[in-house]
């Protein structure tokens, strides 16, 4: 593959720009963490995915990029980097040796999801299924249910649950599990995933950061931004009343709310698919670079 050489001023400018972008995106979470406070919407990406702001802040150029004059910088000692004659680059051979299984799985799930049509019939009811007939032990117990426990249960009972995402389905209450249109499992995750799912869209961020440092950090940050927007819709359509936090509900129990949710879901799915294609291209670039040492 073609090798790109970045002068020290050029790569430091990109590094600084990425750090400033991530600092702005994570400021609220970092302030709340320092104060011991929690936010049911904005802290989810950190709590659930486990990627810290500091790791997200670290800039990686991706494969096939030589950083001139970086041998004295800390990144020369980072995992999967190589240095020689003052320059630093991603050691793609070492990365593929260590992370080849993750690369292969990421390719499988991205390709499988992209191959399927966008489905918009789930209405975000997974959050409702997570509290169905379980008001005493429900998630986000400090926030009230818009329709109360009985009203929430009635919404679930008047709809067919059409969840396609195992990592949402596994949090369903025991009473909600058999109400789903199809059983889901980890073993069938690749076969079940579809691009209209808001959680599958959030997971593009997961697949991107888990392949760091082989994925350009700008792509990871783009995926993070989309995941944050998807989480907002996720909780707006949930049974919780979050108006005190400034979130107007998407009332999926009404015809108007159903139309709004489906339209926003479809638009987000198109954006998620664009990121999936970029991430697949990044995976291809890693494979190509690994076959053409030294970068």
N, C-alpha and C positions, 0 to 999 in steps of 0.2 A: 504494500500500500504506500501511497505518497506520504512522506514525512513533512510535517510542518515545524519550522523552527520559530520560536518566539523569543524576541530579545527580552532582556531583563525588564526594561520599562514596560513593554507590552504585557508580559505575563503578570507583573506586579499590579498593573492597572486592572486587569481582569480579576485578579485575586481580591483586590480592595473593593471593587464594585460588587462582587459576590458577597463579601463579608458585610458590606453596608446594606445590601438587599435583605440578607437573612436577619441581620440585627433589627431591621424595621419590621419584618414579618414575625419575629419571635419576641418583640419587646414586651407585649402584654403578658405572655406566658412567663417570661423571666421575672417580671415584676410581681406577678401573683405567687410564683414559687417562693420568692424571697420573703413575701408577706404571709406565707402559709395559707393562701386562698385558692379556691378552685373555681373553674368555669366549665359548665357542662358541655359547652359547644367548642370553645376555642382551645381547650387543653387536650381534647380527644386525640389529636394526631400524635402528641407526645406520649400520652399515657398508654395508648393502645399499641402504637408501633414501636415505641421504645427508642426512637432516634432522638438524641439530645440536640439542643440548639448549637452546642459547641461542635458536634460532629457535622451537623448540617452546614455550619459556617465554613468548614474547611473546604477550600477550593481544589478541585481536581480537573485537569484539562482533558482527560480521557486518553485513549491510545493514539499512537502515531504523532505525538507532540513532544518536541524537545524544548525544554526550558533552559535557555542559555544563562550561564552564570548563577545557577541555582544550587550548585554543589555545596555551598556553604550554608544554605538555608535549611531549616529543620526538615523540610519535606524530603531531603536526600536520605534521611534515616527512617522515613515512613515505610510501612509494610507495602511491598510490591512496587517499590521504586528502585531504580538503578541510577548510578552516577558514574561519570567518567569525563576526564578532561574539562572539569568545570560545569558540565551540563548534567541535567537530570531528566529522566523520562520514566514512564510507566513500563515496568517489566511485564509485558503481557504474557510471556511464556510462563513465568512464575504464577501470575494470576490465574491463568487457565488451568495450570496444574493443581492449584489449591481450590479453585472455585468452579471447576468445569461442570459439576453437577448442578450448581445454582444457575449457571449460564444456560444449560440445556433445559432446565425446568422453566426458566423465565421465557425462553423462546417458545416452548410448547404452549404455555398458558396465554401468552400474547397472541400467537398465531391462531389458536383455537377461538379465542374471544373475538378477534377481528373477523373471523370467517362466519360469524353468526349475525343474524339481523338484530337490530335494536328492538328490545321488547320494553314496553312502557306500561304494562298492566299491573305491576306489583303495588303501586300507589304508596310505597314507603311503609307498608303495613308491618314490616319486620319489627319496628320499634314498638308497635302496638302488641305484637305477638310476644314480645319479651316481658310484658307486664300482665298478660291475659290471665285473669283469675288468680292474681298474686299481688294484691295491693299492699299487703303488709311487708313484703320483702322485695319490693320492686326496685329497679334501677333508678338512679337519680331521685331517691326518696325525698330529698329536701325540696323538690319542685312539684307543684300540684298538677294533677291531671285536668286537662281542660274540661272534659266531660264527666269527671268523676270515675270511680272504679266501675260502676255498673254501666255507665254510658260507654266507656272504653271497651268493655267486654262485648257490648251490643254491636259496636262497629266491627269488631273482629268476627262476630258470629253472622253478620249480614254480608260478609265478603268471603271470597275464596282467596286464601293466602297463596301467592305465587312467587315466593322467594326462590331465587336461583343461586344464592351465595351461601356457601356452607358456613363461613365465619360469622354470618349474621344468624343463620338458622340454628347454630349450636347454642345460642343464647335464648332460644324460644323457651317458654315455660312448658312443662310436661303436657299441659292440656292443649297448648297451641301446636305442638309438633305434629299430631295426626291431622290437623286441619290444613297443612300445607299441601299444595297440589301434587307434589312429588317428594319422596324422601331424598335427603341430601347426605353426602358423606365426604370425608376427606379424599377417599379413594376415587370418587367421581367428580372432584372439583374441576378438573380441566374440561371434562365433558359437559358440565353444567353451566359454567361461567358464560355470561352474555353481556354485551357492551352497554345495555341500558341500565344495568344495576349500579346504583350510586356507590355501593361499597366496592364493587369491582373497579369503578373509576378511582376511588380513593386508593385502592391497592396498587395502581400504577406508580404512585409515590413509593410504596413499599418495595416493589420490584426494582425501581430505579436506585434507591439509596442502598439496598442490600448488595448491589453490584459495584458500589464505590470501592476503590477509586477508578474503576474502569469506565464509569459513565460520567460524561462531562457534568460538572456541578450546576451549570445553567439549566440543564434538562431536569435535574433533580429538583431545583428550586421551582421550575415551572410546574412540575408535578405536585409539589407541595402546595402551591397556590391554588391549583384546581381542586386538590383534596380538601383544602379549607373551605372553598365555596360549596363543594358537595356536602360537606359536613353541616354547613348552615342550612341547606335545603333539607337534609336528613332530619334535623331537629325541628325545623319549621313545620314539617309534615308529621312530626311525632305527636303522641298524645299529651305531651307536656305543655303547660302554660309558661312560656318564657318571655312574655311581654314585658316583664319587669327588667329584662336584660336587653330590650329593644328588638326582639324578634317577633314579627307578626306571623301568626300561624298560617300555614297552607292547610285549609280545612278539607282534607281529603275525604271526609265523610259526606261532602256536598258535591253536586255536579260541577259547580264552578271550581271548587278546589281540586277535583280530579283532573279537570282540563288544565289548570295551571300547573299542577305537578307533572303531568305527562309532557307538557310542552317544555318545561324547564329540564326535565329528565332527558328528553331527546336532544336538546341543545348541548347539555353537558356530555352526553354520550359521544357526540361528534367530536368534541374537544378532547375527550379521553382517548378516542381512537387515533386522533392525530398524534397524541403523545405516545401511544402504543407503537405507532409506526416509527417515530423517532427513536424510541428505546430499542426496537428491533434493529434499526440501522446501527445503533451503538453496539449491540451485541455482535452484529456482523463485523463491525470494525475491530472489535477485540479479537475475534477469531482470525481475521485477515492479518492483523498486526502480529499475532502470535506465530503465524507461519512465516513471517519475514523479520527475523531478528536483525538488529538488537532492539527495535522499538515496535 
